[in-house]
């Protein structure tokens, strides 16, 4: 790498920090610029990945500053169920992740096994690391799909609060106990870069710091060793979802701060992007006036509660008890004959027994709900969220689907359930007839725990440009980049396992003295 040439702000043509107050900070080529703040490592985004990166960089001896766009931390980690992947075998986990990344016939979405082994070697330490921070993790799940490596892909939760709120508390307290400063209500708006010449005659944008917007104005923050992007996905950016998701609308059950900031910032440095169609998906329920969608407890509990899912024509289309990601991805089906997406939205149909068995939707956030569904769903019926009728025919009218089709669907399902079989989709769990004098329907949509993909990164969490060369001093981790999954979501907690593993890797590398 040859001599530095000139300093720019990636979001425009102005020189960095011009007119901003602050002490001058000497650059490695002898030039100086005015900066308002300085740290060795600046982390943009304070969720699970941001906390992991900040902790690791601090423990590597770096001065760390975190900026967060909202008024509190946690991101989608706090909104989650508290699950996180911590494999027991890196080789087995890589086998399993390669299976989940398949497109068809053994092909894979831009994934290689060697990189996944490296990822899993780090992720294997997630549980012990959470334990070392003061948590008390325990194994709860394994990989969903019965293929090689699934048993090695272990999923954990923390005690005593086995939710995302409990997991976030462990991370947040570890950041606080280290005295790491977090500036809230300070979105990173621009990366400060300078052009550098490469040995092959090309140029790259070296990242020197970030400009953040605060209530007191713009501040320029120098990052002596590196900037780490941990801003989550783009599940609250409608334009990006319309561009990259397979059908629309698609709603988020995560943090409203996930607006694709890592993509917007990194792309201006020449960063490559990858896996933008990848998701951690769910079936959700969305209502006007509520920003965040509710994960469908009906679908999540279909292995125990009788509920069927029908399209807008009144026909079943899936084994409702399959893993939530697979069920949700089936809602993206495009019908060429009708030129429509007949499953977006779909309907979840159930009876009185299922209504009384528990809430139809999960609270959000799960561990500290802003809204909790009523235990018997009576409040949601009163709100008009759940449709109620005295017969399947009347329910079809309320749903605006063909009554004969829906009635035939229910009759066929019930006949099979009474015989202990599902002739159409092979469902075995929760297979009980829909019976009684009252029937219910709740509209379901494709939902997101998180989007996958963003700036392409390597096994050191370095952001790569379109030629495959690392963008100097720029890193990405967590749902900002989604290193370990691309197609089928492997199991609950995969995204947060990725946040912890890649966050630590990014913090370790960025926190090293003179990593470049």
Order of alpha helices (4+ residues) and beta strands (2+ residues): beta-beta-beta-beta-alpha-beta-alpha-beta-alpha-alpha-alpha-beta-beta-alpha-beta-beta-beta-beta-alpha-beta-alpha-beta-beta-beta-alpha-beta-alpha-beta-alpha-alpha-beta-alpha-alpha-beta-beta-beta-beta-alpha
